[in-house]
Amino acid sequence: MFPLNPPFYDWSSRRVWIVGASSGIGAALAAEALGAGASVAVSARSKEALLAIAGAHKKAFAVQLDVLDESAWTQAYQEVLDHVGGVDLLIFCAADYRPERSWEVVPGMANRMLSVNVGSIYAGLANVLPEMIARGSGGIALIASVAGYIGLPNASVYGPSKAALINLAEVLYNDLHPKGISVYLVNPGFVRTRLTARNDFHMPAILTAEQAAKKILKGISCGHFEIHFPWRFTIFMKLAQLLPYRLRFALIGQLVKT
């Protein structure tokens, strides 16, 4: 079957902007893209972490950004344009996570998580899409999660936020593909980061951030719309999606017990 996005294998001419690049998957993606030859702008709130990434590679550029500050997006995007001339691929990696059951949710924290994980993306799209559409090329990658496939315990806010990203990626593809813009939906399983370190339960088939980054860049290069991994875990989750609710709820109940 043909990929849903145009494949490419030469990163040397690609200008990549990674938002949420101070640690975890974002930082690993920056290192992987730089190693492949791309010019990479890295953004996050932590200036020190960004400078460490930028200082280690001549094709890296640090742009400090608080994704919840809508006006800051415009300034950050202009800095990226001034430095590298444009954005061929914008990867949204910024995320917040707190494991919690539904009765443990704190409204203020829930609103912040939803704003970081979903709401902030719209400010980024508003800045980047007009130039991509005018040019007729570019790419948008959303880092969602298999937690968005089905309702899972301990993901009372995080899960719905990632389900929203899955839906948004589908909307973006239908809107943007006819305009020459690629859209990538990334659904990782468990990845060892400072966020998943908050979990106190067994995380099956967990990968390192570096392993995840390699799979993401490979999937983007191959033109895949959905990039999900590790397959031995994500296929199980996809099959669970197909179960009638009675069986699905029974399966989730068993997961809670174990």
N, C-alpha and C positions, 0 to 999 in steps of 0.2 A: 504494500500500500504506500502511496505517496505521502510524505510528511505534510502536515498542515501549514508549516512555515518553510520559507526557502532555506535549505541547508547552506552552511558555509564552514570552511575549515581554516581560513586564514584570519587570525585575530590581530595581525600586525597593524591593520588600518582601522580597527574598531576603537571607538571612543565610548568607554563604559562609565556610567555613573552609578555607584553602589551606595544606597542610602541605608544606614544602619550597619556601618562597616567597622565599628570599633572593636568588635569581638565576634566570636562564634562563627556562624556560617558566612556572615558578611565579610569578616576579615579574611577568612579562608578563601572566599571567592575572589577578593581583591588580589591575594597572593597568586592564585591560580591563573587569573586573567592576565596579570602582569607577566607571569612566567610564560604565557602563551604569546606575549608580544603586544597586548592591547595597551592603550593609554587609559588610565583609570583615575577617575575622581572619586574620592572616598569621603563620605559625610556621616556625621553622628554628632552627639552633644559633646563627647569627650575629645577635646582638642589634643591632649597629650597622646592618646592612642592613635589618632589620625596622623599626627606628625611622625610617630614611630613608623607607621606604614609608609608614609610618603618619603621619609628620610632614607628608607632602605632601597628605593628604586627611583631612577630618574624619570620614569614615565608615569609616576604616581603624583597626584595633586590632592591636597587636603582642603576640604571646605566644611567648616563647622556649621552645623544645622540642628536646630530643635524642630523636629517634624511637626510639633503641635503649634508652632508659631507660623501662621499662614503667610504673613508678610515676609518671613525669613526665607521662604522657598524662592521667592522672586529674586532676592539678592543672591542666594546661593546658586541659583541657576545661571544668573548673569556672570558670576565668578567662573563657573564651569565653561560657559561660552567664551569668555575672555581668554581663558587659559588653553582650551583644547579646540575651540571653534564650533563645537556642536556635540550632540549626544546621539550615538547610534543605538545604544542599549541602556535603558534605565532599569535597575534592579531594586525593587523595594524589599529590604530585609529588616527594617525597623520593626521590633515586636516587643510586646510585654506579655508576661505570663505569670499566673499565680494559681497553683493547684488548689481547688476548692470545690466542696459540694454545694448544692444550691442554697442550703440554709446558712452557709458561711460567707456568702457574697456580701461585700460592702459596696453600696451604690456608688460612692465616689471613686473607689478603685476600679469598679466595673466600667464606669464611664471613661476613665482614663485609658483602660486597656482597649476599649472599643475605639477610642479616638486615635491611639497609636497604631493599632493593628489594621484599622479600616479607614477611619475618617481622614487621617493624614494623607492617604494616597490620592485623594481627590485634589488636594492642593498641588501635589507633584504633577498630576496629569494635566491640570489647568495650565501649568507653566510650560510643560514639555511638548504636549500634543500639537499645539498650533504650528510649531516649526516643523515637526515630523510630518504632519499632514501636508503642509505646503511643499515640503521636499519630496513627499511620496515614498519615504523609507524610514526605517527605525524599528525599535523593538521595546516592548514593555514586559518585564518579568515580575510576577507576584509570587512571593514565598508564602504559600499557604501551609497546609498540613493534613495528614490523614485524619487528624482530629476533627476535620471538617466533613468527613464522610458520613459519620453517624454520631449520635449523641453518646458521649463516653463519660464515665464517672471522673470526677476531679477536673473537668474541663467546662465548668458551668458558664464561663464567659469566654474563655479562650476558644473553645470549640465552635460556638456560634460565630465568633469573629472570623475564624478560618473558613467556615461554611460560606460566610458572606464573600470572602475573597474568591472562593471557587466559582460562585455565581457571577461575581464581577468579572473574572477572567473570561467567562463564556460570553458575557455581554460585550466586553472589549473586543474579543475576537470577531464577533459578528459585525461590530461597528467599524473596526479598524482594518481588518484584513482586506476588504475591497479598496482601501486607500493605500495599500502597500506597506502597512505596518504589521510587524509580527507580534504575537502575544504568546507568552509562555506561562504556564501554570505549574508551579513546583509544589509537590505534595510529599515532603519527607516523612519518614517514620521518626523514630526516636534518634536524636543527634545529641552527642555529648557537648553541652554548652553550659554557661553559667545559669541559664534559665532552667534547663532540665535537671540541674543539680539540686533544684528545690523539690524534686519528686522523692517520695519516700517509698516508692513501690518498684517492683521489677520492671525494667524497660526492655522488652524483647528485641533482639536484632539491632541493638543500638550501634550507631556508627560514629566515627569522629567527624568533626567539622571539615577536616581536610578530605575525607572520603566523600562526604556529601558534596563538597564544592566540585570535585572531579566529575561526579555524576551529573551535576547541574550543567556545567559547561559542556560536557559531552552531549547532553540532551539538547541544549540550545544549538550547538553546532550541527546536530543532525536534523534540526528543524521540528522537533517534537512539540506539540502543544502542551500535553501533560507530561511532566517528568516526575515520576514517583519511584520511591526506593525506600528500603531494600525490598525487592520483589517478594521475597518469602513472607514478608509481613504485610505489604500493601495489597497483595492479591487476596490474602485472607480478609482484609478489611473491605475490599471491593465485593467479595462474595457475601460478606455480612450485609452489605447494602441491599442485596437482592432478596434477602430473607423476608418473609411476612413478619409484621411487627410482633406477633406472638412469639415466634422463634427468635427474633432479634433481641427482644427484651429478655428472654430467658438466657440467651448467650451473654448479654451484658451483665445480667444478675450473677451469672457464674463467675465472670471476670471480677466483679466486686468482691465476691467471697474469696477469690484466690489472690 
